[in-house]
Amino acid sequence: MSKVCELSGTRPMFGNKVSHSNHKTKRRFNPNLQKKTFFMPETNEWIELKITAKTLRTIDKLGLYDYMKKIAKKANA
C-alpha cells in the first residue's frame, strides 16, 4: 500500500532522526493518510479516497467537487 494522497499527491518526506548526543540517522516522515468515503451529489455516487488530514480539512472548507476542480485546473496550468 503506497503512502500517497490520491488528491494532493503528498508523499513521504525524508529527514534525520536526531538523538540527544546530536547523532543523526535517516528516517521517513509519512503523511497522515485517512480512508474516507464521500458522496458527490453532482454525480450521485459515493467515492472512497485515501487522503491526508490536511486535504480533508480543505475539502471540509471548499467542498469535494470544488476542490477537485481546483486541483484539475492547477494540473492543466
Sequence and secondary structure as in RCSB ss.txt:
>XXXX:A:sequence
MSKVCELSGTRPMFGNKVSHSNHKTKRRFNPNLQKKTFFMPETNEWIELKITAKTLRTIDKLGLYDYMKKIAKKA
NA
>XXXX:A:secstr
     TTT    EEEEEE TT  EEEEEE   EEEEEEEETTTTEEEEEEEEHHHHHHHHHH HHHHHHHHHHHH
H 
